[in-house]
Amino acid sequence: MIRKILTTIDWNQVIKKNPDNPKFKIIIELFFKPDMIYSAKFENNYKIANSSWETQFLHEREFSQIKITPTMHFFKDALNRPLGFSSWFIAAYHDVAKWASENLMHIQNVPPFNGHFEKEEDFIENEEFKHHILRLMIDYFRKNINKKLECHLD
């Protein structure tokens, strides 16, 4: 209970610092707060997820000192970042993104995903997975693959 309160307070402070970004507020409310994503882990991972290989190369020393979660090391290489996942999702749910991208052909036939991948407009919007698809992936991953997300508040 205390961890959930701390996470909520932390994300509320982020929202207050970014009042002109309603899209990010929605992401915080729909994803980060309910999943108790630790903002410090997210922030470090986001620096990697939102950077190009050129930026990482030019600032190699700075980037090598950023403490990131284990699976995020895989996404340091921009070529490993799968299509359809935004940088905020890769930063917070990199373990889910890696699992889903490796198993996308198989999960389409798993009961919670049945019918969601029939037409592209059902699951993709602006070249990214829609929020309800991301939520299905997160919930399935937590229930069946790994109960604890790497970016979860410890």
C-alpha positions in Angstrom: 0.0 0.0 0.0 2.8 2.4 0.9 4.6 1.7 -2.3 1.5 2.4 -4.4 1.0 5.7 -2.5 4.6 6.7 -3.2 4.3 5.8 -6.9 1.1 7.9 -7.2 2.7 10.9 -5.5 5.8 10.6 -7.7 3.7 10.5 -10.9 1.4 13.3 -9.7 4.6 15.5 -9.4 5.6 14.6 -12.9 2.1 15.5 -14.2 2.4 18.9 -12.4 5.7 19.6 -14.0 4.3 18.8 -17.4 0.8 20.3 -17.5 1.0 21.0 -21.3 1.3 17.3 -22.2 -2.2 15.7 -21.8 -1.2 12.6 -23.8 1.5 11.8 -21.2 -0.9 12.4 -18.4 -3.2 9.7 -20.0 -0.3 7.3 -20.2 0.6 7.9 -16.6 -3.0 7.3 -15.4 -3.7 4.3 -17.7 -0.4 2.6 -17.3 2.3 3.9 -14.9 0.2 4.4 -11.8 -1.8 1.1 -12.0 1.4 -0.9 -12.8 3.4 1.0 -10.1 6.2 1.9 -12.6 9.1 3.5 -10.8 9.7 6.9 -12.2 13.5 6.9 -11.7 13.8 3.6 -13.6 11.5 4.9 -16.3 13.5 8.2 -16.6 16.8 6.4 -17.0 15.4 3.9 -19.5 13.7 6.7 -21.5 17.0 8.4 -22.1 18.1 5.3 -23.9 14.7 4.5 -25.6 14.4 8.0 -26.9 17.9 8.3 -28.3 19.4 7.5 -31.6 22.5 5.5 -32.1 24.3 8.6 -33.3 23.4 10.4 -30.0 24.5 7.4 -28.0 27.8 7.3 -29.9 28.5 11.0 -29.6 27.7 10.9 -25.9 29.0 7.4 -25.2 30.5 8.3 -21.8 27.3 9.9 -20.5 25.1 7.0 -21.8 27.4 4.4 -20.3 26.9 5.8 -16.9 23.1 5.7 -17.0 21.8 2.9 -14.7 19.2 1.0 -16.8 17.2 -2.2 -16.1 18.5 -5.5 -17.5 16.3 -5.9 -20.6 16.8 -2.3 -21.5 20.4 -3.1 -22.4 19.0 -5.1 -25.4 17.3 -1.9 -26.6 20.4 0.3 -26.4 20.9 -0.8 -30.0 18.3 1.2 -31.9 18.0 -1.6 -34.4 16.6 -3.9 -31.7 13.6 -1.5 -31.0 10.5 -3.2 -32.5 8.1 -1.3 -34.7 4.8 -0.4 -33.1 6.1 0.3 -29.7 6.6 4.0 -28.7 9.6 5.1 -26.7 7.6 5.5 -23.5 6.4 1.9 -23.7 9.9 0.6 -24.4 11.2 2.6 -21.4 8.6 1.4 -19.0 7.7 -2.0 -20.4 10.8 -3.1 -22.2 10.4 -6.7 -20.9 6.9 -6.8 -22.3 7.9 -5.2 -25.6 10.8 -7.7 -26.1 8.5 -10.7 -25.2 5.7 -9.5 -27.4 7.8 -8.6 -30.4 9.5 -12.1 -30.3 6.1 -13.8 -30.0 3.7 -11.6 -31.9 2.9 -14.3 -34.5 2.0 -16.7 -31.8 0.1 -14.5 -29.4 -2.4 -13.5 -32.1 -4.0 -16.9 -31.6 -4.0 -16.8 -27.8 -7.5 -16.3 -26.3 -7.1 -12.7 -24.9 -5.8 -11.6 -28.2 -8.2 -13.4 -30.5 -9.9 -11.0 -33.0 -7.7 -8.1 -32.1 -5.3 -8.5 -34.9 -7.7 -9.1 -37.8 -7.4 -5.7 -39.4 -4.5 -3.2 -38.9 -6.9 -0.4 -37.9 -8.0 -2.6 -34.9 -4.6 -2.6 -33.3 -2.5 0.1 -34.9 -2.9 3.9 -34.7 -0.3 6.4 -35.9 2.1 3.5 -36.5 1.9 2.4 -32.9 -0.1 -0.2 -31.0 -3.3 1.1 -29.6 -3.5 1.4 -25.8 -6.0 -1.4 -25.4 -3.6 -3.8 -27.2 -0.7 -2.6 -25.0 -2.8 -3.3 -21.9 -3.6 -6.8 -23.1 0.1 -7.5 -23.6 1.0 -6.1 -20.2 -1.7 -8.1 -18.4 -1.0 -11.3 -20.3 2.7 -10.9 -19.6 2.2 -10.3 -15.9 -0.2 -13.2 -15.5 1.5 -15.8 -17.6 5.2 -14.9 -18.2 6.6 -12.8 -15.4 4.5 -11.4 -12.6 6.9 -8.6 -11.8 7.8 -5.9 -14.4 11.5 -4.8 -14.4 10.4 -1.1 -14.0 8.1 -1.9 -11.1 8.8 -0.1 -7.9 10.9 -2.4 -5.7 
